[in-house]
Amino acid sequence: MNNRALLISLLVVALVFDCSGIVFLVLFLKQSNKVQKLQKERTVMAANMSALRNTSNNQQAFGLENQNFVSKLDGMLSSYTVAAPLLLDGSKALTLLVYLHGMRATSLEPFIEPKRAPIVQTLQGHYPGIIVLAPSYRANCSWANPSAIADIDQNVHELMMRYPVAKIVLMGTSMGGCSSLAYSYLAADDIKEKITGVVSSEGCGDFAELYRKTSSRLVQAGMVEGLGATPEAAPALYQERSINTNLNRVRAGTRFALISASEDTIIPPFLQKELEQKLQSNNLPTSLISVPEKHGVPPAAYYLQGLQFVLAGQ
């Protein structure tokens, strides 16, 4: 009887240790995954910084500021990149351009891409008085989730305290193009009232449709990672980020420039055409700019063309 009781006791102890081991293993794997993601983000950022330093034609290399901040939402440490105006004439009507990067990229994207003539260099060459803010907005796969929106709000508010911002223009590519469209109506009220235009490159106005129509499993996986579920599992979350069904929340008179890559299979061009029709039917001035390119960051001249359209008459 004693031997049986001892055996049972040993089995119980073994079971407890097995359960503890499983829990420890799960926690260890989760933590390892977080560390690996952080290491990848640091590697990408380091490579981008190296590219930025080695770009002899990029005058922005001397005027960039990488600012760390603690999110008011949950205390997470993050950062954003700023290019101050090249010219300050004492004007109290400055324009803040908020650029949202693509998936798996960083806030340095507009300062180093495209390599021959980066976006910010080209834009500030024509508009030396604009301020450029490039948020990290929850690293590389946020897809305008609530945490990303909160961080962008915080970053924009900080810049509004530093500069007399009268107008805000949103810009972005791929995931950033989609997120800039969503942010045009998800932004805090005091920010939204200053948004006068959006330049969306390779964007989409319906997140659920993009999930279904993209040829990229990486995009699908990224959307699930950022939004926490598929569109079937969280339809309300996807719909809230889809400007096609939220046009009544967009500030009246907001101008939209849609850059559409004609050979894109990742975010197909018919999605931008569909969005153009939606925006125009709601009396929102819209220009569709077709680019003979595949998916990626197109030449900066197209972003300049978009910026000129959204700033026209302002």
C-alpha positions in Angstrom: 0.0 0.0 0.0 2.8 2.3 0.9 4.6 1.5 -2.4 1.4 2.3 -4.3 1.0 5.6 -2.5 4.6 6.5 -3.2 4.2 5.6 -6.8 1.1 7.8 -7.1 3.0 10.6 -5.4 5.9 10.3 -7.8 3.4 10.3 -10.7 1.8 13.5 -9.4 5.1 15.2 -9.0 6.2 14.1 -12.5 2.9 15.4 -13.9 3.4 18.8 -12.2 6.9 19.0 -13.5 5.7 18.1 -17.0 3.0 20.7 -16.9 5.4 23.3 -15.6 7.9 22.3 -18.3 5.2 22.8 -21.0 4.3 26.2 -19.7 7.9 27.2 -19.5 8.5 26.0 -23.0 5.5 28.0 -24.4 6.7 31.1 -22.6 10.2 30.6 -23.7 9.1 30.2 -27.4 7.0 33.4 -27.2 9.8 35.4 -25.7 12.2 34.0 -28.2 9.9 35.0 -31.0 9.7 38.6 -29.6 13.5 38.8 -29.4 13.9 37.6 -32.9 11.4 40.2 -34.2 13.2 42.9 -32.3 16.6 41.8 -33.7 15.2 41.8 -37.2 13.8 45.3 -36.8 17.1 46.5 -35.5 19.0 44.9 -38.4 16.7 46.5 -40.9 17.0 49.9 -39.2 20.8 49.6 -39.0 20.9 48.7 -42.7 18.7 51.7 -43.5 20.8 54.0 -41.5 23.9 52.7 -43.3 22.2 53.3 -46.6 21.2 56.8 -45.5 24.8 57.7 -44.5 26.2 56.3 -47.7 23.8 58.2 -50.0 26.0 61.1 -51.1 23.1 62.8 -53.0 20.8 62.8 -50.0 20.9 66.2 -48.4 18.5 65.0 -45.8 21.2 63.0 -44.1 22.2 66.1 -42.2 18.7 67.2 -41.2 17.0 64.0 -39.9 16.0 63.5 -36.3 15.1 60.1 -34.9 13.0 60.7 -31.8 12.2 58.0 -29.2 8.9 58.2 -27.3 6.9 56.2 -24.8 3.4 55.4 -26.0 0.7 56.9 -23.9 -1.5 54.0 -24.8 0.5 51.1 -23.2 4.0 52.4 -22.3 5.7 50.7 -25.3 9.0 52.4 -26.3 9.0 53.3 -30.0 10.3 56.0 -32.3 9.6 58.3 -35.3 11.8 60.1 -37.8 11.4 63.8 -38.7 12.8 66.0 -41.4 12.6 69.7 -40.3 11.7 72.3 -42.9 14.7 73.4 -45.1 13.4 76.9 -45.0 11.5 78.8 -42.3 10.2 82.2 -43.3 8.3 82.9 -40.1 5.1 81.6 -41.6 2.4 80.4 -39.2 0.9 78.2 -41.9 3.3 75.2 -42.2 2.3 71.9 -43.8 3.1 68.7 -42.0 3.5 65.6 -44.3 2.9 62.3 -42.5 4.5 59.4 -44.3 3.5 55.8 -43.4 5.9 53.1 -44.5 5.2 49.8 -46.2 5.1 46.3 -44.6 8.5 45.0 -43.4 10.0 48.5 -43.8 10.9 51.2 -41.2 10.3 54.9 -40.7 13.4 55.6 -42.8 11.7 54.4 -46.0 10.9 57.9 -47.5 14.4 59.1 -46.8 16.2 56.3 -48.6 13.7 55.1 -51.2 13.9 55.1 -54.2 17.7 55.0 -54.0 18.5 57.4 -56.9 16.1 60.2 -55.7 14.5 59.5 -52.3 10.9 60.7 -51.7 11.7 63.3 -49.0 14.6 64.8 -50.9 12.4 65.2 -54.0 9.4 66.7 -52.1 11.4 69.1 -50.0 13.3 70.1 -53.1 10.1 71.5 -54.4 8.4 72.4 -51.1 11.3 73.4 -48.8 8.9 74.6 -46.1 7.2 71.3 -45.4 7.8 69.2 -42.3 8.0 65.4 -42.8 7.0 63.0 -40.1 7.6 59.3 -40.6 6.1 57.3 -37.7 7.1 53.7 -36.9 3.4 53.1 -36.1 3.9 49.8 -34.4 6.8 48.4 -36.4 6.3 46.6 -39.7 2.9 44.9 -39.8 0.4 47.1 -38.0 -2.1 47.7 -40.8 -3.6 50.7 -39.0 -4.5 48.7 -35.9 -5.8 50.7 -32.9 -2.3 50.8 -31.3 -0.8 52.2 -34.5 -3.4 54.9 -34.8 -2.9 55.9 -31.2 0.9 56.2 -31.8 0.5 58.3 -35.0 -1.9 60.6 -33.1 0.7 61.0 -30.3 3.5 61.7 -32.8 1.5 64.2 -34.8 0.5 66.0 -31.6 4.1 66.3 -30.6 5.0 67.9 -34.0 2.0 70.2 -33.7 3.4 71.5 -30.4 6.8 72.1 -32.0 5.6 73.8 -35.2 2.7 76.0 -36.3 1.0 73.3 -38.4 -1.9 74.6 -40.4 -2.3 71.7 -42.8 -1.6 68.0 -42.8 -1.1 65.8 -45.8 -1.0 62.0 -45.4 1.2 59.8 -47.6 2.1 56.2 -47.7 3.1 53.1 -49.8 1.5 49.7 -49.9 0.5 49.0 -46.2 1.2 52.6 -45.7 -0.9 53.6 -48.6 -3.8 51.6 -47.1 -3.1 53.0 -43.6 -3.0 56.6 -44.8 -6.4 56.2 -46.2 -7.7 54.8 -43.0 -6.0 57.4 -40.9 -7.7 60.2 -42.8 -10.9 59.5 -40.8 -9.5 57.6 -37.8 -7.3 60.4 -36.7 -8.1 62.4 -33.6 -10.6 65.2 -34.3 -8.1 68.1 -33.9 -5.8 66.3 -36.3 -8.5 65.3 -38.8 -9.7 68.9 -39.1 -6.2 69.9 -40.5 -6.0 67.0 -43.0 -6.4 68.4 -46.5 -5.1 65.6 -48.6 -3.9 62.0 -49.0 -1.3 60.6 -51.4 -1.8 56.9 -51.3 0.5 54.7 -53.3 -0.7 51.2 -54.0 -3.4 51.5 -51.5 -6.8 49.9 -51.1 -10.2 51.1 -49.7 -11.4 47.7 -48.6 -9.2 45.7 -46.3 -11.2 42.5 -46.5 -11.3 42.6 -50.3 -7.5 43.1 -50.3 -7.1 40.1 -48.1 -9.1 38.0 -50.6 -7.6 39.4 -53.8 -3.9 39.8 -53.1 -1.6 37.2 -54.6 0.8 37.5 -51.6 0.5 35.1 -48.7 2.9 37.4 -46.9 0.4 40.3 -47.1 -2.3 38.0 -45.8 -0.1 36.8 -42.9 0.9 40.4 -42.2 -2.7 41.6 -42.0 -3.6 38.8 -39.6 -0.5 39.6 -37.6 -1.4 43.3 -37.4 -5.1 43.1 -37.0 -5.1 39.9 -35.0 -7.5 37.9 -37.1 -8.8 37.2 -40.6 -11.6 39.3 -42.1 -14.0 36.4 -41.5 -13.1 36.3 -37.8 -13.1 40.0 -37.3 -15.2 41.7 -40.0 -15.9 44.8 -37.9 -12.2 45.5 -37.4 -11.5 45.2 -41.2 -14.5 47.3 -42.1 -13.5 50.1 -39.7 -10.2 50.4 -41.6 -11.9 50.4 -45.0 -12.4 53.9 -46.3 -14.9 52.6 -48.9 -17.5 52.1 -46.1 -16.4 55.1 -44.0 -16.6 58.0 -46.5 -19.1 59.8 -44.4 -16.3 60.2 -41.8 -13.8 61.8 -44.2 -13.4 65.6 -43.8 -15.3 67.4 -46.6 -13.0 68.7 -49.3 -10.1 66.3 -48.6 -8.2 65.7 -51.8 -6.9 62.3 -52.8 -4.1 61.3 -55.2 -4.0 57.5 -55.8 -0.8 56.2 -57.3 -1.5 52.9 -59.0 1.1 50.4 -60.3 -0.3 48.9 -63.5 1.7 45.6 -63.1 1.0 45.1 -59.4 -0.4 41.8 -58.3 0.2 42.3 -54.6 -2.4 45.2 -54.4 -4.0 45.0 -57.9 -4.7 48.3 -59.7 -8.4 47.6 -60.0 -8.6 48.2 -56.3 -7.4 51.8 -56.8 -9.8 52.3 -59.7 -12.6 51.1 -57.5 -11.5 53.5 -54.8 -11.3 56.4 -57.2 -15.0 55.8 -58.2 -16.0 55.7 -54.6 -14.3 58.9 -53.7 -15.5 60.8 -56.7 -19.1 59.7 -56.1 -18.8 61.3 -52.7 -17.6 64.6 -54.2 -14.0 64.2 -52.9 -11.5 65.5 -55.5 -9.5 62.6 -56.7 -6.6 62.0 -59.2 -5.6 58.5 -60.3 -1.9 58.4 -61.3 -0.9 55.3 -63.2 2.6 54.0 -63.0 4.1 51.3 -65.3 5.7 49.5 -62.4 5.3 46.3 -60.3 4.6 46.5 -56.6 7.2 48.6 -54.7 8.2 52.2 -54.1 7.7 54.0 -57.4 9.9 56.9 -58.6 9.6 60.0 -56.3 8.3 62.1 -59.2 4.9 60.4 -58.8 4.7 61.3 -55.1 5.5 64.8 -56.1 2.7 64.8 -58.7 0.3 63.5 -56.0 1.4 66.2 -53.5 1.0 68.9 -56.1 -2.6 67.7 -56.7 -3.6 67.6 -53.1 -2.1 71.0 -52.4 -3.6 72.6 -55.5 -5.7 75.7 -54.7 -4.7 75.6 -51.0 
